[in-house]
Amino acid sequence: MQTQPNDSMKTTIRSTVAAATLSLALVSSALAGGGTEPGYVDIGTFAPGGKGQFVEVNISTGLIKFAARLAKAQDPEVAEILGNLKSVRVNVVGMDDSNRGDTVAKIEAARRKLEGEGWTKVVTVREPGGDNVDVHVRQKNDDVIEGLVVTVLDRKGEAVFVNIVGNISADKIGAVAERFQIEPLRKLKLPAAAPTGKA
């Protein structure tokens, strides 16, 4: 026997749906994390292909701070690095005929945008029939970067987009790469700043 919802039940259902919608909006806002930060890059969303992996990770400031507190006792250096980050986004997209054109267009558009906005390209890899990699940084000063973007179109038919936002010391980039398993950054050395002539 089925019962029809009365007015009180309908009101409760509507209130629950409204609360859930608000919660989702707040979560989405939190995941955007560094949206207002200088090092943040909005590339939009990627569409999954019919096969291959599809990974999307958005780590907000709150989660990073929580991880930093957990790491403080065992690894103070890692805790310090995490404590200076604002957000981390990682996308890995397996490409096929259904999403290749759009995915490549997004990666190439992001690269043009970064160069147009004054980011510095510190790594370029072009292998015939192989990997296509760019690493861009936005420098806050001679010793600190406030944004880092890795874009990859690899020989396996995968696209990778990484955006790390926060204050990252140039000599800590390798540790960030190890922590988040970002292969193109592991051996990255930023060029030394030119002397300013100031005392």
C-alpha angles and dihedrals in degrees: 000000000000123000124212115233113252125220093269092052091047090052090051092049092050091048091049092050091048092050092048091050091051091048092052090050091051092047091050090050091050092049090054083066107161097029093131096039120107091237095053119109121193108208095164123229131320125224117228119239126233091260139013128055127313117194127174121176125177116179114188129208093260094055092046092051089049091052090048091055091050092049096046097087097045103033116015092179093057090044090054092050093048091046090062095051124095103188143347126206124185127179126180113182126185108215131216135153092289097061109011098097095049094043095050090046091054093050093048092045090051091052092051091047093051093051091045090053094051102260115153120240106219100168130038123173122179115171118177104247089355142078125341110200136170128177119193129185133193108213122213092188139331094295106029134058122200099195138026129187128188119190122184136179102184137196091251091066096257131128122210128195122182126177119181116185125194143062107311122177112229091237091053098058092095091054091050089050091052093046094052097030095240103163100193090057099050095089098028117135117185114224114257115259117254115252112267096205092234120134 
